[in-house]
Each structure stands twice: as structure tokens, then as C-alpha cells.
Amino acid sequence: MATVAIFGGSFNPPHVAHVLAVTWVLSTQDVDAVLVVPTFQHPFAKALAPYEDRLAMCELAMGWLAPPPRVVLSRVEQELGGESRTWRTLEHLQQQHPDWSMRLVMGADLMLEADKWSRFDRVQALAPPMVLGRVGFHVEGAPSAVLPAVSSTDVRSRIAAGQWDALEALVPRRVLDYVKTAGLYRT
């Protein structure tokens, strides 16, 4: 049975903490692969860059870390359509891959918001969370500060303000080039 870490998110845009999360999982956890799953449609109606752009940026940010089958970019939420719900995605993946033992990769900040998730008990049953520490957030049992305090919200604000120099340490270079060329997040 293969152990697959499921790493979902809006990736709006992907930043260095996302890259570090995948690197940490591959380096320290007993997993066969990391499946990167961009959200298709945010369940809380958050505005997102077009799906194809976010998918392309994920490939630029994380695709080089380890060639498939170690890091795989998945279109599963696009295939399912509609609002992305983690439990629905995990149920679908379980049906498609009964030979997988799944773990859900989560930052400590998201674990602290688990009560807002739809059917989080089902999520835990399908893919027990692998919680990564994040600066400014503490969850019992999670390693401390694996991820820096970087957020896509802050990145988008800096892009809109034209603060490109401030982004060089927060966003992979190839993702920044893509954002500039595509004209994303300017307003």
C-alpha cells in the first residue's frame, strides 16, 4: 500500500511556505508521494485567480522538487467540479485509489480552524492530518515552526501595491515571473 500525502490549497498564488511544506514532507515523513491539489472553487466564495493559472503556478513552484511519482499535481477538484470540499475530494481519491493510505498535509493555522470545515471528522478518518508547525500558530503535537509566516493574502496585497522587491524572498522566482507576465493580482 502506498502512503500518499495530500496537499490541497487555493495556491493563490503558491509561495515559499507551500514549497517548504512539500519539501519537509518528502524529507521527513514516510510517504511515497505528495499529491498537490489546487482548489477548483473556494467553498467560502473567496476570489481566486483562474484555475489554469493557479495550476501552472503550482507546477512552476513545486513540480521541480521531485519528478513524478514523488510530487504529482492533481486536477481532481476540477474533475469533481463545483465547490471544493476536502472530504469529497478524499472520498473520490479513496474510490479511485483503494491501494493508497492517505495523510492530509495541513499547516497549524488551518488545524486551528478545523471546526469551520465541512465534515472534518470524515476528513480525519479518510486522511489523518499531518500538521506542520507555522510561525505564530501552535498545535499540540505539531513540530514547531516548520513553515514561515507567509500568506497568499499578503503576497497578493504586495503585488497589487507593486512591491516586487519585497516578494523575492516570499514567492518562487518562476511564479513571480508568471504573475507579472499574466498580469495577475494587480487590483
C-alpha positions in Angstrom: 0.0 0.0 0.0 1.4 3.4 -1.0 1.3 6.3 1.5 0.3 9.5 -0.2 0.3 12.9 1.4 -2.5 15.1 0.1 -1.6 18.8 0.0 -4.5 20.9 -1.0 -5.0 24.6 -1.1 -6.0 27.7 -3.1 -2.4 28.3 -4.0 -3.5 31.9 -4.9 -0.5 32.2 -5.5 1.8 29.5 -4.3 4.6 30.8 -2.1 7.7 29.6 -0.4 5.9 28.1 2.6 4.0 25.8 0.2 7.3 24.7 -1.4 8.8 24.2 2.1 5.8 22.2 3.2 6.2 19.7 0.3 10.0 19.6 0.9 9.5 18.9 4.6 7.0 16.1 4.0 9.2 14.4 1.4 12.3 14.8 3.6 11.0 13.8 7.0 7.9 11.7 6.6 7.4 8.1 5.4 5.4 8.9 2.3 5.7 7.6 -1.3 4.3 10.7 -2.9 2.8 14.2 -2.3 -0.3 14.9 -4.3 -0.7 18.7 -4.8 -4.4 19.6 -5.2 -5.3 23.1 -6.1 -8.8 24.2 -5.1 -11.2 24.4 -8.0 -13.8 26.7 -6.5 -13.4 28.0 -3.0 -16.1 26.9 -0.6 -16.2 30.3 1.1 -16.6 32.1 -2.2 -13.1 33.7 -2.0 -12.0 35.3 -5.2 -9.3 33.2 -6.9 -7.1 33.6 -9.9 -8.2 31.4 -12.8 -7.8 27.7 -12.1 -5.4 27.1 -15.0 -3.2 30.0 -13.8 -3.0 28.6 -10.3 -2.3 25.1 -11.7 0.5 26.4 -13.8 2.0 28.4 -10.9 1.9 25.2 -8.7 3.8 23.3 -11.4 6.4 26.1 -11.5 6.7 26.3 -7.7 6.6 22.6 -6.8 6.9 20.4 -9.9 10.7 20.5 -9.8 11.0 19.2 -6.3 10.8 15.6 -7.2 9.7 14.2 -10.5 6.5 12.1 -10.6 5.6 9.9 -9.0 7.1 11.7 -5.9 5.3 15.1 -6.5 2.2 15.0 -8.6 -0.1 17.9 -9.5 -3.7 16.8 -9.5 -6.8 18.1 -11.3 -9.1 16.1 -9.1 -11.1 19.1 -7.9 -11.6 20.4 -11.4 -12.8 16.9 -12.4 -15.3 16.9 -9.5 -16.4 20.4 -10.3 -18.3 22.8 -8.1 -17.2 23.9 -4.6 -14.1 22.2 -3.3 -14.7 20.2 -0.1 -11.9 18.2 1.3 -14.0 15.3 2.4 -15.5 15.0 -1.0 -12.1 15.1 -2.7 -10.7 12.5 -0.3 -13.6 10.2 -0.8 -13.2 10.4 -4.5 -9.4 9.7 -4.2 -10.1 6.7 -2.0 -12.5 5.3 -4.5 -10.0 5.8 -7.4 -7.0 4.6 -5.4 -8.0 1.9 -2.8 -4.4 1.0 -2.5 -3.5 4.4 -1.0 -3.1 5.2 2.6 -3.7 8.9 2.7 -2.5 11.7 5.0 -3.7 15.3 4.7 -0.9 17.9 4.9 -2.1 20.9 7.0 -0.5 24.0 8.4 -1.1 24.6 12.1 -3.1 27.7 11.2 -5.6 25.5 9.3 -5.8 22.9 12.0 -6.9 25.7 14.4 -9.8 26.4 12.0 -10.9 22.8 11.7 -14.2 23.5 13.4 -15.2 25.6 10.3 -14.5 22.7 7.9 -17.4 20.7 6.4 -17.3 17.2 7.9 -13.8 17.4 9.4 -14.4 14.2 11.3 -14.7 12.5 7.9 -11.5 14.2 6.7 -9.7 12.8 9.7 -11.0 9.3 9.1 -10.0 9.3 5.4 -6.6 11.0 5.8 -5.3 11.6 9.3 -3.8 15.1 9.3 -0.1 15.6 9.2 0.2 19.0 10.9 3.1 21.3 10.1 4.1 24.0 12.6 3.8 27.5 11.3 5.3 30.7 12.8 2.7 32.3 15.0 0.5 29.2 15.4 0.8 26.3 17.9 -1.0 23.0 17.7 -0.2 20.3 20.3 1.9 17.6 18.7 2.9 19.6 15.6 6.6 20.3 15.1 7.4 23.9 15.9 7.7 26.5 13.1 8.3 24.3 10.1 6.7 27.0 7.9 7.4 30.7 7.9 4.8 33.3 8.4 4.0 33.8 4.7 0.4 34.1 3.4 -1.0 34.3 -0.1 -3.2 37.2 1.1 -0.1 39.2 2.0 1.6 38.2 -1.3 -1.5 39.4 -3.3 -1.5 42.7 -1.4 2.2 43.3 -2.2 1.6 42.5 -5.8 -1.3 44.9 -6.1 0.9 47.6 -4.4 3.8 46.9 -6.8 6.1 45.8 -4.0 8.0 43.4 -6.2 11.3 43.6 -4.2 9.6 42.5 -1.0 8.3 39.4 -2.8 11.6 38.0 -3.9 12.0 36.1 -0.6 8.4 35.1 -0.4 7.5 33.7 -3.8 9.4 31.4 -6.1 11.1 33.4 -8.9 9.4 31.5 -11.7 6.0 32.1 -10.0 6.7 35.8 -9.8 7.7 35.9 -13.5 4.4 34.1 -14.3 2.3 36.6 -12.2 4.0 39.5 -14.0 3.5 38.1 -17.5 -0.1 37.1 -16.8 -0.9 40.4 -15.1 -2.4 38.6 -12.0 -3.4 40.2 -8.7 -2.8 43.7 -9.9 -6.1 45.0 -8.5 
